[in-house]
Amino acid sequence: MTDTSSTATPAPTPAEIEAAARILMRAWAPGHLLPGNHPKANDDGDDYDDQDPDEYCGCAGTDDDGESLGCNCAPGCVCDECSYHAYAQYKRCWVTGCGKTPAFRVVRFRLVDQHVQESTKRGAVCPHAEGEEHWCTGDTVYVDAGPGVQEFAHQPACSIAHAVQLREGMKRHQPEGAQYRIETWTYSPHDRELPAPLPALRRETRSARDSTTWAIGKHAVGLRDTYWLASARQHLAVAVWNARLDLERPGADDDVWDDQPSTPPQEEPSEPDEPE
């Protein structure tokens, strides 16, 4: 008697995985260009690869001698280089002379008054006594909902001892009324610090989750919004396409865009209108 219990379906080959992901991309993300159709030039004939994203703000790059230009922007710049440095400063403990990997953070916050509101068209009635100060109008009723936490800033620390040290320093230099808490915390790597395709996976899965949350909220109040279903499908399809790739290998920069598509080029349809 032949034993068939150990018979297993062979694992799909990389080519089969790519073909399945490509079909999903075309079905669920019709407005997303398939790999191999990535445009190399704009309408003026300029090559996108030759354009420096920080060309007009003076950030990054090197001079003729190969020296780093650093950042020449004014305070408040949100270019890629400035945004990264603002983010990456939290990957080290802020105690002077330390710089170790953080495991805690000190959060500065305040308790602020919160209010809930309801339209008078739904039968809401102002509950305040005559002469009492309130924000209610003829259209909307506002009711005090109690204090809520509003966070302002945080400082990373590698240990409880350093967290306490940072907290005491914050107390000496911050306005009265601020409160502080110490909590466990781990720095989440910036996209620049992750190998491909992890940045794309993180971005697309977050977007799909946001679309799903929005759709659930619409359903809860009896509304149906097909735009967000289409949006979730697109983000999930792009996530699946990236998930089939191995982690970035040396010398494999942008190789997915250089391959010719195994299917005919597709026309890019118009995107659905966003809800008002």
C-alpha positions in Angstrom: 0.0 0.0 0.0 1.4 3.4 -1.0 1.7 6.0 1.7 0.5 9.4 0.4 0.3 11.2 3.7 3.8 12.7 3.2 3.0 14.0 -0.2 3.4 17.8 -0.2 2.5 20.4 -2.8 5.7 21.7 -4.3 6.6 25.3 -3.3 5.9 27.8 -6.0 8.9 29.0 -8.0 9.9 32.7 -7.9 8.5 33.1 -11.4 5.2 31.7 -10.3 5.1 34.0 -7.3 5.9 37.0 -9.5 3.2 36.0 -12.0 0.6 35.8 -9.3 1.7 39.1 -7.7 1.5 40.7 -11.2 -2.0 39.5 -11.7 -3.1 40.8 -8.3 -1.4 44.2 -9.1 -3.4 44.5 -12.4 -6.7 43.5 -10.7 -6.5 45.5 -7.5 -4.1 48.3 -8.4 -5.0 49.2 -12.0 -3.8 52.7 -11.5 -0.3 51.6 -10.4 2.3 51.2 -13.1 3.5 47.7 -13.4 7.2 47.1 -12.9 8.9 47.6 -16.2 6.6 50.5 -17.1 8.4 52.9 -14.8 8.8 56.2 -16.7 12.4 57.3 -17.1 11.7 60.8 -18.4 9.1 63.5 -17.9 7.3 65.5 -20.6 10.3 67.8 -21.2 12.6 64.8 -21.8 14.5 65.3 -18.6 15.7 62.1 -16.9 14.3 61.8 -13.4 17.4 60.0 -12.2 19.4 63.2 -12.9 17.3 65.4 -10.7 18.5 66.2 -7.2 15.5 66.3 -4.8 17.4 68.7 -2.5 18.7 70.9 -5.4 16.8 74.0 -4.4 17.3 73.9 -0.6 21.1 73.4 -0.4 21.0 70.2 1.6 23.2 67.2 1.4 25.5 66.4 -1.5 29.2 67.3 -1.8 31.2 70.2 -3.2 33.8 70.0 -6.0 36.4 68.8 -3.4 34.1 66.0 -2.2 33.4 67.7 1.1 29.9 67.3 2.6 27.7 70.3 2.2 25.6 69.4 5.2 22.4 71.4 5.5 22.2 75.1 4.5 18.5 75.5 5.2 16.7 77.9 7.4 15.1 76.6 10.6 11.8 74.7 9.9 13.0 73.2 6.6 11.2 69.9 5.8 13.4 68.6 3.0 14.3 65.0 3.1 17.7 65.6 4.6 16.4 67.9 7.4 13.5 65.5 8.1 15.8 62.6 8.5 18.2 64.3 10.9 15.2 65.5 12.9 13.9 61.9 13.1 17.3 60.2 13.7 18.3 62.3 16.7 16.0 60.0 18.8 18.1 56.9 18.1 20.5 57.8 20.9 20.2 58.6 24.6 20.1 62.3 25.1 22.2 62.4 28.3 25.4 64.4 27.5 28.2 62.0 26.7 26.1 58.9 26.5 24.6 58.2 23.1 23.6 54.6 23.8 20.6 52.9 22.3 17.4 54.1 24.1 15.1 51.8 26.0 12.9 54.5 27.7 11.8 58.0 27.0 10.6 60.9 29.1 7.4 62.5 27.7 6.3 66.0 28.5 2.5 66.5 28.5 -0.4 68.6 29.8 -3.9 67.8 30.8 -6.2 69.9 28.7 -10.0 70.3 28.7 -11.8 68.1 26.2 -15.4 68.6 24.8 -17.8 66.5 22.9 -20.4 68.0 20.5 -23.7 67.0 19.0 -26.0 68.7 16.5 -29.2 70.2 17.7 -30.8 68.6 14.6 -30.4 65.3 16.3 -32.3 66.6 19.4 -29.3 67.7 21.5 -30.2 70.3 24.1 -27.8 72.7 25.8 -27.4 71.4 29.4 -25.9 74.6 30.9 -27.7 76.9 33.3 -28.6 80.4 32.3 -25.6 82.7 32.8 -23.1 79.8 32.8 -20.2 80.2 30.4 -20.3 77.6 27.6 -19.7 77.2 23.8 -23.1 75.9 22.8 -24.7 77.5 19.8 -28.1 77.2 18.1 -26.7 74.4 15.9 -24.3 72.6 18.1 -24.2 71.5 21.8 -20.8 71.3 23.5 -20.3 69.4 26.8 -17.2 69.2 29.0 -15.8 65.6 28.6 -13.1 65.9 31.2 -9.3 66.4 30.9 -7.3 64.8 28.1 -3.6 64.2 27.6 -1.8 66.4 25.1 1.8 65.4 24.4 4.4 68.0 23.5 7.9 66.4 23.3 9.9 63.5 24.4 13.6 62.7 25.1 15.1 59.2 24.7 17.1 57.5 27.5 19.1 54.3 27.7 18.2 53.5 31.3 15.9 54.5 34.2 18.7 56.5 35.8 19.3 58.5 32.7 15.5 58.9 32.2 15.3 60.4 35.7 18.2 62.7 34.9 16.5 63.9 31.7 13.2 64.4 33.5 14.8 66.7 36.1 16.5 68.7 33.4 13.2 69.1 31.6 11.5 70.3 34.8 14.1 73.1 35.3 13.7 74.5 31.8 10.0 74.0 30.9 7.0 76.2 31.8 5.0 75.5 34.9 2.0 73.2 34.6 3.8 70.6 32.4 3.8 67.0 33.6 6.2 64.2 32.8 6.1 60.4 32.6 8.7 57.8 31.9 7.8 54.9 29.7 9.5 52.0 27.9 10.2 52.9 24.3 12.1 51.6 21.3 13.4 53.7 18.4 11.7 52.6 15.1 14.2 52.8 12.2 13.8 55.4 9.6 13.1 54.2 6.0 16.7 55.2 5.2 18.0 52.8 7.8 16.0 49.8 6.4 16.8 47.5 3.5 14.3 47.3 0.6 11.5 46.3 0.5 10.8 46.9 4.2 10.1 50.7 3.8 7.6 50.0 1.1 6.0 47.2 3.1 5.6 49.4 6.1 4.2 52.3 4.1 1.7 50.2 2.1 0.4 48.1 5.1 -0.1 51.2 7.2 -2.0 52.9 4.4 -4.2 49.7 3.9 -4.9 49.7 7.7 -5.9 53.4 7.6 -8.2 52.8 4.7 -9.8 49.8 6.5 -10.2 51.8 9.7 -11.9 54.6 7.7 -14.2 52.1 6.0 -15.2 50.5 9.3 -16.0 54.0 10.7 -18.2 54.7 7.7 -20.0 51.4 8.0 -20.6 52.0 11.7 -22.7 55.1 10.9 -24.6 53.5 8.0 -22.5 55.0 5.2 -20.9 53.1 2.3 -17.7 54.4 0.7 -16.3 52.2 -2.1 -13.4 54.6 -2.6 -11.7 53.3 0.6 -12.2 49.7 -0.4 -10.4 50.4 -3.7 -7.7 52.2 -1.8 -7.2 49.3 0.6 -7.0 46.8 -2.3 -4.4 48.9 -4.0 -2.2 49.3 -1.0 -2.4 45.6 -0.2 -1.6 44.7 -3.8 1.5 46.9 -3.8 2.5 45.4 -0.4 2.2 41.9 -1.8 4.4 42.8 -4.8 7.1 44.1 -2.5 6.7 41.2 -0.1 7.8 38.8 -2.8 11.2 40.4 -3.0 14.2 39.4 -0.9 15.9 41.9 1.3 18.0 44.4 -0.6 21.2 42.9 -1.9 24.4 44.8 -2.8 24.4 46.0 -6.4 20.7 45.4 -6.8 19.6 49.0 -6.8 16.2 49.6 -8.5 16.5 46.3 -10.4 12.8 45.7 -10.2 12.1 48.6 -12.5 14.7 47.6 -15.1 13.0 44.3 -16.0 10.7 44.2 -19.0 7.1 43.3 -18.0 5.9 39.8 -18.8 2.5 41.2 -19.7 1.5 43.9 -22.2 1.7 47.5 -21.0 -1.5 48.7 -19.4 -3.3 52.0 -19.7 -3.5 53.9 -16.5 -7.1 54.6 -15.6 -8.2 57.7 -13.8 -8.1 57.6 -10.0 -11.5 57.5 -8.1 -12.6 60.8 -6.7 -11.8 61.3 -3.0 -14.8 61.7 -0.7 -15.7 65.3 0.3 
